[in-house]
Amino acid sequence: MCRPVPMSRVFSLTDHFLERSALRQLRDDVLDFILEFGVRARASGMTHVTVLERDLPVTWRDSALARQARGWILLLSDEERLVTCYRRGDANRFIRRKPKRRLSRMQLQLA
């Protein structure tokens, strides 16, 4: 019987992500849960991934993994590389309030 490949193995990890996830004690099973069930939002030039309880399947909402995943934010680059992770109590609100666009170098030069 083949075991499924964890979601975190599908994405490449930066050295910075490895340092931060170790420092902030992000467990591999929680990381996989966030990557599988998390909602992606584009803000400040990066893709932010966080778990929204209302979007989880009913069977997962009260699970220990769902509680542990609450508040984590993962940042993905355009190349689908995990860049960093951090935790905030208001993760969803924080992402929604971030600037929707960041000016490119060309736009900055023209301004």
N, CA, C and O atoms as a GROMACS GRO file, in nm:
protein
  444
    1MET      N    1   0.085  -0.118   0.000
    1MET     CA    2   0.000   0.000   0.000
    1MET      C    3   0.089   0.124   0.000
    1MET      O    4   0.182   0.134   0.080
    2CYS      N    5   0.062   0.217  -0.088
    2CYS     CA    6   0.141   0.340  -0.099
    2CYS      C    7   0.086   0.444  -0.002
    2CYS      O    8  -0.035   0.462   0.011
    3ARG      N    9   0.178   0.513   0.064
    3ARG     CA   10   0.138   0.623   0.151
    3ARG      C   11   0.130   0.750   0.068
    3ARG      O   12   0.214   0.770  -0.020
    4PRO      N   13   0.032   0.835   0.093
    4PRO     CA   14   0.025   0.960   0.018
    4PRO      C   15   0.143   1.050   0.052
    4PRO      O   16   0.194   1.050   0.164
    5VAL      N   17   0.185   1.127  -0.047
    5VAL     CA   18   0.296   1.220  -0.027
    5VAL      C   19   0.243   1.341   0.050
    5VAL      O   20   0.143   1.400   0.009
    6PRO      N   21   0.309   1.380   0.160
    6PRO     CA   22   0.263   1.498   0.234
    6PRO      C   23   0.268   1.622   0.146
    6PRO      O   24   0.354   1.635   0.060
    7MET      N   25   0.174   1.712   0.169
    7MET     CA   26   0.166   1.835   0.090
    7MET      C   27   0.295   1.916   0.098
    7MET      O   28   0.335   1.978  -0.001
    8SER      N   29   0.360   1.917   0.214
    8SER     CA   30   0.481   1.998   0.229
    8SER      C   31   0.593   1.947   0.140
    8SER      O   32   0.687   2.022   0.111
    9ARG      N   33   0.586   1.822   0.096
    9ARG     CA   34   0.690   1.767   0.009
    9ARG      C   35   0.670   1.811  -0.136
    9ARG      O   36   0.762   1.802  -0.217
   10VAL      N   37   0.550   1.858  -0.169
   10VAL     CA   38   0.520   1.904  -0.304
   10VAL      C   39   0.581   2.042  -0.327
   10VAL      O   40   0.623   2.073  -0.439
   11PHE      N   41   0.587   2.124  -0.224
   11PHE     CA   42   0.642   2.259  -0.233
   11PHE      C   43   0.789   2.256  -0.197
   11PHE      O   44   0.832   2.178  -0.112
   12SER      N   45   0.867   2.343  -0.262
   12SER     CA   46   1.007   2.354  -0.220
   12SER      C   47   1.014   2.452  -0.104
   12SER      O   48   0.936   2.547  -0.096
   13LEU      N   49   1.106   2.427  -0.013
   13LEU     CA   50   1.118   2.506   0.109
   13LEU      C   51   1.246   2.589   0.104
   13LEU      O   52   1.352   2.537   0.069
   14THR      N   53   1.236   2.716   0.137
   14THR     CA   54   1.356   2.799   0.144
   14THR      C   55   1.425   2.775   0.278
   14THR      O   56   1.364   2.726   0.373
   15ASP      N   57   1.553   2.810   0.284
   15ASP     CA   58   1.626   2.798   0.410
   15ASP      C   59   1.561   2.886   0.517
   15ASP      O   60   1.553   2.848   0.634
   16HIS      N   61   1.515   3.003   0.476
   16HIS     CA   62   1.449   3.093   0.570
   16HIS      C   63   1.324   3.028   0.628
   16HIS      O   64   1.299   3.037   0.748
   17PHE      N   65   1.245   2.961   0.543
   17PHE     CA   66   1.125   2.893   0.592
   17PHE      C   67   1.163   2.784   0.692
   17PHE      O   68   1.098   2.771   0.796
   18LEU      N   69   1.265   2.707   0.662
   18LEU     CA   70   1.307   2.601   0.753
   18LEU      C   71   1.350   2.657   0.888
   18LEU      O   72   1.316   2.602   0.993
   19GLU      N   73   1.423   2.768   0.886
   19GLU     CA   74   1.465   2.833   1.011
   19GLU      C   75   1.344   2.882   1.090
   19GLU      O   76   1.332   2.854   1.210
   20ARG      N   77   1.256   2.954   1.023
   20ARG     CA   78   1.141   3.013   1.092
   20ARG      C   79   1.043   2.907   1.142
   20ARG      O   80   0.990   2.920   1.253
   21SER      N   81   1.020   2.805   1.064
   21SER     CA   82   0.926   2.702   1.109
   21SER      C   83   0.982   2.626   1.229
   21SER      O   84   0.906   2.586   1.317
   22ALA      N   85   1.113   2.608   1.234
   22ALA     CA   86   1.175   2.543   1.350
   22ALA      C   87   1.169   2.636   1.472
   22ALA      O   88   1.134   2.594   1.582
   23LEU      N   89   1.203   2.762   1.451
   23LEU     CA   90   1.202   2.861   1.559
   23LEU      C   91   1.062   2.878   1.616
   23LEU      O   92   1.045   2.890   1.738
   24ARG      N   93   0.962   2.880   1.529
   24ARG     CA   94   0.823   2.902   1.572
   24ARG      C   95   0.748   2.772   1.599
   24ARG      O   96   0.629   2.774   1.630
   25GLN      N   97   0.818   2.661   1.589
   25GLN     CA   98   0.765   2.529   1.623
   25GLN      C   99   0.640   2.490   1.544
   25GLN      O  100   0.541   2.445   1.600
   26LEU      N  101   0.648   2.510   1.413
   26LEU     CA  102   0.541   2.467   1.324
   26LEU      C  103   0.564   2.320   1.291
   26LEU      O  104   0.661   2.284   1.225
   27ARG      N  105   0.475   2.235   1.339
   27ARG     CA  106   0.490   2.091   1.318
   27ARG      C  107   0.455   2.054   1.174
   27ARG      O  108   0.374   2.120   1.109
   28ASP      N  109   0.517   1.946   1.126
   28ASP     CA  110   0.495   1.901   0.988
   28ASP      C  111   0.350   1.866   0.960
   28ASP      O  112   0.298   1.896   0.853
   29ASP      N  113   0.283   1.801   1.056
   29ASP     CA  114   0.143   1.764   1.032
   29ASP      C  115   0.053   1.887   1.026
   29ASP      O  116  -0.045   1.888   0.951
   30VAL      N  117   0.084   1.990   1.102
   30VAL     CA  118   0.008   2.114   1.096
   30VAL      C  119   0.036   2.186   0.964
   30VAL      O  120  -0.056   2.240   0.902
   31LEU      N  121   0.162   2.186   0.921
   31LEU     CA  122   0.199   2.244   0.792
   31LEU      C  123   0.122   2.176   0.679
   31LEU      O  124   0.065   2.244   0.593
   32ASP      N  125   0.119   2.045   0.678
   32ASP     CA  126   0.045   1.971   0.575
   32ASP      C  127  -0.105   2.004   0.579
   32ASP      O  128  -0.168   2.017   0.474
   33PHE      N  129  -0.161   2.017   0.700
   33PHE     CA  130  -0.302   2.051   0.715
   33PHE      C  131  -0.330   2.189   0.656
   33PHE      O  132  -0.429   2.207   0.584
   34ILE      N  133  -0.244   2.287   0.685
   34ILE     CA  134  -0.262   2.423   0.633
   34ILE      C  135  -0.254   2.423   0.481
   34ILE      O  136  -0.334   2.488   0.414
   35LEU      N  137  -0.157   2.351   0.427
   35LEU     CA  138  -0.141   2.348   0.281
   35LEU      C  139  -0.258   2.277   0.213
   35LEU      O  140  -0.294   2.312   0.100
   36GLU      N  141  -0.315   2.178   0.279
   36GLU     CA  142  -0.426   2.105   0.219
   36GLU      C  143  -0.559   2.180   0.230
   36GLU      O  144  -0.636   2.184   0.134
   37PHE      N  145  -0.586   2.239   0.346
   37PHE     CA  146  -0.717   2.300   0.370
   37PHE      C  147  -0.714   2.453   0.372
   37PHE      O  148  -0.819   2.516   0.384
   38GLY      N  149  -0.596   2.512   0.361
   38GLY     CA  150  -0.585   2.657   0.371
   38GLY      C  151  -0.640   2.731   0.251
   38GLY      O  152  -0.648   2.677   0.140
   39VAL      N  153  -0.678   2.854   0.275
   39VAL     CA  154  -0.729   2.944   0.172
   39VAL      C  155  -0.614   3.033   0.128
   39VAL      O  156  -0.539   3.085   0.211
   40ARG      N  157  -0.602   3.051  -0.002
   40ARG     CA  158  -0.496   3.136  -0.057
   40ARG      C  159  -0.549   3.276  -0.082
   40ARG      O  160  -0.660   3.295  -0.133
   41ALA      N  161  -0.467   3.374  -0.044
   41ALA     CA  162  -0.502   3.515  -0.069
   41ALA      C  163  -0.376   3.585  -0.117
   41ALA      O  164  -0.268   3.570  -0.060
   42ARG      N  165  -0.392   3.661  -0.223
   42ARG     CA  166  -0.278   3.735  -0.279
   42ARG      C  167  -0.274   3.872  -0.213
   42ARG      O  168  -0.372   3.947  -0.218
   43ALA      N  169  -0.162   3.906  -0.151
   43ALA     CA  170  -0.146   4.037  -0.087
   43ALA      C  171   0.002   4.070  -0.078
   43ALA      O  172   0.084   3.984  -0.050
   44SER      N  173   0.034   4.195  -0.102
   44SER     CA  174   0.171   4.246  -0.089
   44SER      C  175   0.271   4.167  -0.172
   44SER      O  176   0.385   4.147  -0.130
   45GLY      N  177   0.230   4.122  -0.289
   45GLY     CA  178   0.321   4.053  -0.379
   45GLY      C  179   0.349   3.908  -0.346
   45GLY      O  180   0.434   3.846  -0.410
   46MET      N  181   0.280   3.853  -0.248
   46MET     CA  182   0.300   3.713  -0.209
   46MET      C  183   0.164   3.646  -0.196
   46MET      O  184   0.060   3.712  -0.186
   47THR      N  185   0.165   3.513  -0.197
   47THR     CA  186   0.044   3.437  -0.171
   47THR      C  187   0.046   3.394  -0.025
   47THR      O  188   0.139   3.327   0.019
   48HIS      N  189  -0.057   3.434   0.048
   48HIS     CA  190  -0.070   3.399   0.190
   48HIS      C  191  -0.167   3.283   0.201
   48HIS      O  192  -0.272   3.283   0.137
   49VAL      N  193  -0.132   3.184   0.281
   49VAL     CA  194  -0.218   3.068   0.300
   49VAL      C  195  -0.252   3.059   0.449
   49VAL      O  196  -0.162   3.056   0.533
   50THR      N  197  -0.380   3.054   0.480
   50THR     CA  198  -0.424   3.040   0.618
   50THR      C  199  -0.552   2.956   0.620
   50THR      O  200  -0.624   2.948   0.521
   51VAL      N  201  -0.578   2.895   0.733
   51VAL     CA  202  -0.697   2.809   0.747
   51VAL      C  203  -0.812   2.893   0.803
   51VAL      O  204  -0.797   2.961   0.904
   52LEU      N  205  -0.925   2.886   0.735
   52LEU     CA  206  -1.047   2.950   0.783
   52LEU      C  207  -1.141   2.839   0.829
   52LEU      O  208  -1.179   2.752   0.750
   53GLU      N  209  -1.178   2.842   0.955
   53GLU     CA  210  -1.260   2.734   1.010
   53GLU      C  211  -1.391   2.717   0.935
   53GLU      O  212  -1.438   2.604   0.916
   54ARG      N  213  -1.450   2.826   0.891
   54ARG     CA  214  -1.579   2.816   0.822
   54ARG      C  215  -1.568   2.743   0.689
   54ARG      O  216  -1.668   2.692   0.638
   55ASP      N  217  -1.448   2.738   0.631
   55ASP     CA  218  -1.428   2.670   0.503
   55ASP      C  219  -1.383   2.524   0.518
   55ASP      O  220  -1.370   2.453   0.419
   56LEU      N  221  -1.359   2.481   0.641
   56LEU     CA  222  -1.317   2.343   0.664
   56LEU      C  223  -1.436   2.248   0.652
   56LEU      O  224  -1.549   2.287   0.682
   57PRO      N  225  -1.411   2.124   0.610
   57PRO     CA  226  -1.517   2.024   0.615
   57PRO      C  227  -1.563   2.008   0.761
   57PRO      O  228  -1.482   2.018   0.853
   58VAL      N  229  -1.690   1.983   0.781
   58VAL     CA  230  -1.748   1.976   0.915
   58VAL      C  231  -1.673   1.877   1.004
   58VAL      O  232  -1.655   1.902   1.123
   59THR      N  233  -1.630   1.766   0.947
   59THR     CA  234  -1.562   1.664   1.027
   59THR      C  235  -1.427   1.711   1.080
   59THR      O  236  -1.377   1.654   1.178
   60TRP      N  237  -1.367   1.812   1.019
   60TRP     CA  238  -1.235   1.861   1.062
   60TRP      C  239  -1.242   1.981   1.155
   60TRP      O  240  -1.143   2.013   1.221
   61ARG      N  241  -1.355   2.050   1.162
   61ARG     CA  242  -1.362   2.178   1.234
   61ARG      C  243  -1.322   2.170   1.381
   61ARG      O  244  -1.259   2.262   1.432
   62ASP      N  245  -1.358   2.064   1.449
   62ASP     CA  246  -1.328   2.052   1.591
   62ASP      C  247  -1.205   1.965   1.619
   62ASP      O  248  -1.182   1.926   1.733
   63SER      N  249  -1.129   1.935   1.517
   63SER     CA  250  -1.013   1.848   1.535
   63SER      C  251  -0.896   1.922   1.600
   63SER      O  252  -0.890   2.045   1.598
   64ALA      N  253  -0.806   1.846   1.658
   64ALA     CA  254  -0.686   1.904   1.719
   64ALA      C  255  -0.600   1.975   1.614
   64ALA      O  256  -0.543   2.080   1.641
   65LEU      N  257  -0.592   1.918   1.495
   65LEU     CA  258  -0.514   1.981   1.388
   65LEU      C  259  -0.572   2.116   1.348
   65LEU      O  260  -0.498   2.212   1.325
   66ALA      N  261  -0.704   2.125   1.341
   66ALA     CA  262  -0.767   2.252   1.306
   66ALA      C  263  -0.738   2.357   1.412
   66ALA      O  264  -0.711   2.473   1.379
   67ARG      N  265  -0.742   2.319   1.539
   67ARG     CA  266  -0.710   2.413   1.647
   67ARG      C  267  -0.564   2.458   1.639
   67ARG      O  268  -0.534   2.576   1.660
   68GLN      N  269  -0.474   2.365   1.609
   68GLN     CA  270  -0.332   2.398   1.602
   68GLN      C  271  -0.300   2.482   1.478
   68GLN      O  272  -0.204   2.560   1.480
   69ALA      N  273  -0.376   2.466   1.373
   69ALA     CA  274  -0.352   2.541   1.249
   69ALA      C  275  -0.409   2.683   1.256
   69ALA      O  276  -0.374   2.768   1.173
   70ARG      N  277  -0.493   2.708   1.352
   70ARG     CA  278  -0.558   2.839   1.366
   70ARG      C  279  -0.454   2.949   1.385
   70ARG      O  280  -0.368   2.940   1.472
   71GLY      N  281  -0.462   3.052   1.302
   71GLY     CA  282  -0.375   3.168   1.317
   71GLY      C  283  -0.244   3.162   1.241
   71GLY      O  284  -0.175   3.263   1.231
   72TRP      N  285  -0.207   3.046   1.187
   72TRP     CA  286  -0.082   3.037   1.111
   72TRP      C  287  -0.100   3.099   0.974
   72TRP      O  288  -0.205   3.085   0.911
   73ILE      N  289   0.003   3.167   0.927
   73ILE     CA  290   0.006   3.223   0.792
   73ILE      C  291   0.134   3.173   0.726
   73ILE      O  292   0.243   3.191   0.779
   74LEU      N  293   0.119   3.111   0.608
   74LEU     CA  294   0.233   3.067   0.529
   74LEU      C  295   0.244   3.159   0.409
   74LEU      O  296   0.143   3.196   0.350
   75LEU      N  297   0.365   3.196   0.372
   75LEU     CA  298   0.387   3.280   0.255
   75LEU      C  299   0.451   3.198   0.145
   75LEU      O  300   0.553   3.133   0.164
   76LEU      N  301   0.387   3.203   0.027
   76LEU     CA  302   0.436   3.133  -0.092
   76LEU      C  303   0.482   3.235  -0.195
   76LEU      O  304   0.417   3.337  -0.216
   77SER      N  305   0.595   3.205  -0.258
   77SER     CA  306   0.642   3.292  -0.366
   77SER      C  307   0.567   3.257  -0.494
   77SER      O  308   0.489   3.162  -0.497
   78ASP      N  309   0.590   3.334  -0.599
   78ASP     CA  310   0.526   3.306  -0.728
   78ASP      C  311   0.570   3.172  -0.785
   78ASP      O  312   0.499   3.113  -0.867
   79GLU      N  313   0.686   3.124  -0.742
   79GLU     CA  314   0.737   2.995  -0.789
   79GLU      C  315   0.688   2.879  -0.702
   79GLU      O  316   0.739   2.768  -0.713
   80GLU      N  317   0.589   2.906  -0.615
   80GLU     CA  318   0.532   2.805  -0.525
   80GLU      C  319   0.636   2.752  -0.425
   80GLU      O  320   0.636   2.634  -0.392
   81ARG      N  321   0.723   2.840  -0.378
   81ARG     CA  322   0.820   2.804  -0.274
   81ARG      C  323   0.771   2.862  -0.142
   81ARG      O  324   0.726   2.976  -0.137
   82LEU      N  325   0.779   2.782  -0.037
   82LEU     CA  326   0.742   2.832   0.095
   82LEU      C  327   0.852   2.925   0.144
   82LEU      O  328   0.967   2.883   0.160
   83VAL      N  329   0.818   3.051   0.168
   83VAL     CA  330   0.916   3.154   0.201
   83VAL      C  331   0.930   3.171   0.352
   83VAL      O  332   1.042   3.172   0.404
   84THR      N  333   0.818   3.184   0.422
   84THR     CA  334   0.823   3.200   0.568
   84THR      C  335   0.688   3.164   0.627
   84THR      O  336   0.592   3.136   0.555
   85CYS      N  337   0.682   3.164   0.758
   85CYS     CA  338   0.558   3.136   0.829
   85CYS      C  339   0.557   3.218   0.957
   85CYS      O  340   0.661   3.247   1.015
   86TYR      N  341   0.438   3.255   0.999
   86TYR     CA  342   0.424   3.324   1.127
   86TYR      C  343   0.282   3.303   1.177
   86TYR      O  344   0.196   3.252   1.106
   87ARG      N  345   0.259   3.344   1.299
   87ARG     CA  346   0.130   3.321   1.361
   87ARG      C  347   0.071   3.452   1.412
   87ARG      O  348   0.140   3.533   1.473
   88ARG      N  349  -0.056   3.470   1.385
   88ARG     CA  350  -0.130   3.587   1.433
   88ARG      C  351  -0.269   3.542   1.476
   88ARG      O  352  -0.329   3.454   1.414
   89GLY      N  353  -0.318   3.600   1.581
   89GLY     CA  354  -0.452   3.567   1.628
   89GLY      C  355  -0.561   3.609   1.531
   89GLY      O  356  -0.668   3.548   1.526
   90ASP      N  357  -0.533   3.714   1.454
   90ASP     CA  358  -0.631   3.767   1.359
   90ASP      C  359  -0.584   3.746   1.215
   90ASP      O  360  -0.589   3.839   1.134
   91ALA      N  361  -0.538   3.627   1.183
   91ALA     CA  362  -0.474   3.599   1.054
   91ALA      C  363  -0.560   3.640   0.935
   91ALA      O  364  -0.510   3.707   0.844
   92ASN      N  365  -0.686   3.602   0.933
   92ASN     CA  366  -0.771   3.632   0.818
   92ASN      C  367  -0.791   3.783   0.803
   92ASN      O  368  -0.779   3.836   0.692
   93ARG      N  369  -0.819   3.851   0.910
   93ARG     CA  370  -0.839   3.996   0.905
   93ARG      C  371  -0.710   4.067   0.864
   93ARG      O  372  -0.713   4.162   0.786
   94PHE      N  373  -0.598   4.020   0.916
   94PHE     CA  374  -0.469   4.079   0.884
   94PHE      C  375  -0.440   4.070   0.734
   94PHE      O  376  -0.394   4.167   0.674
   95ILE      N  377  -0.466   3.955   0.674
   95ILE     CA  378  -0.441   3.937   0.531
   95ILE      C  379  -0.534   4.025   0.448
   95ILE      O  380  -0.492   4.087   0.351
   96ARG      N  381  -0.661   4.031   0.487
   96ARG     CA  382  -0.757   4.114   0.412
   96ARG      C  383  -0.721   4.261   0.414
   96ARG      O  384  -0.753   4.334   0.320
   97ARG      N  385  -0.654   4.307   0.520
   97ARG     CA  386  -0.621   4.449   0.532
   97ARG      C  387  -0.489   4.485   0.467
   97ARG      O  388  -0.457   4.603   0.454
   98LYS      N  389  -0.410   4.386   0.426
   98LYS     CA  390  -0.283   4.415   0.359
   98LYS      C  391  -0.310   4.480   0.224
   98LYS      O  392  -0.416   4.459   0.165
   99PRO      N  393  -0.216   4.560   0.175
   99PRO     CA  394  -0.235   4.619   0.042
   99PRO      C  395  -0.255   4.511  -0.063
   99PRO      O  396  -0.188   4.408  -0.061
  100LYS      N  397  -0.346   4.536  -0.152
  100LYS     CA  398  -0.378   4.435  -0.255
  100LYS      C  399  -0.271   4.427  -0.362
  100LYS      O  400  -0.252   4.322  -0.425
  101ARG      N  401  -0.201   4.537  -0.383
  101ARG     CA  402  -0.099   4.539  -0.488
  101ARG      C  403   0.025   4.607  -0.435
  101ARG      O  404   0.018   4.694  -0.348
  102ARG      N  405   0.136   4.566  -0.488
  102ARG     CA  406   0.261   4.634  -0.458
  102ARG      C  407   0.315   4.685  -0.590
  102ARG      O  408   0.314   4.612  -0.689
  103LEU      N  409   0.361   4.808  -0.593
  103LEU     CA  410   0.412   4.865  -0.717
  103LEU      C  411   0.535   4.790  -0.765
  103LEU      O  412   0.621   4.752  -0.685
  104SER      N  413   0.542   4.770  -0.895
  104SER     CA  414   0.660   4.707  -0.953
  104SER      C  415   0.773   4.809  -0.959
  104SER      O  416   0.750   4.928  -0.938
  105ARG      N  417   0.893   4.764  -0.987
  105ARG     CA  418   1.007   4.855  -0.998
  105ARG      C  419   0.983   4.959  -1.106
  105ARG      O  420   1.016   5.076  -1.090
  106MET      N  421   0.923   4.916  -1.218
  106MET     CA  422   0.895   5.009  -1.328
  106MET      C  423   0.796   5.116  -1.282
  106MET      O  424   0.814   5.234  -1.312
  107GLN      N  425   0.692   5.077  -1.211
  107GLN     CA  426   0.593   5.173  -1.164
  107GLN      C  427   0.656   5.272  -1.065
  107GLN      O  428   0.622   5.390  -1.064
  108LEU      N  429   0.748   5.222  -0.981
  108LEU     CA  430   0.815   5.311  -0.886
  108LEU      C  431   0.903   5.412  -0.958
  108LEU      O  432   0.912   5.528  -0.916
  109GLN      N  433   0.969   5.370  -1.066
  109GLN     CA  434   1.055   5.461  -1.141
  109GLN      C  435   0.974   5.569  -1.211
  109GLN      O  436   1.018   5.683  -1.224
  110LEU      N  437   0.854   5.532  -1.257
  110LEU     CA  438   0.769   5.628  -1.327
  110LEU      C  439   0.700   5.725  -1.232
  110LEU      O  440   0.659   5.834  -1.273
  111ALA      N  441   0.687   5.686  -1.107
  111ALA     CA  442   0.615   5.771  -1.010
  111ALA      C  443   0.696   5.891  -0.966
  111ALA      O  444   0.649   5.971  -0.885
   0.00000   0.00000   0.00000
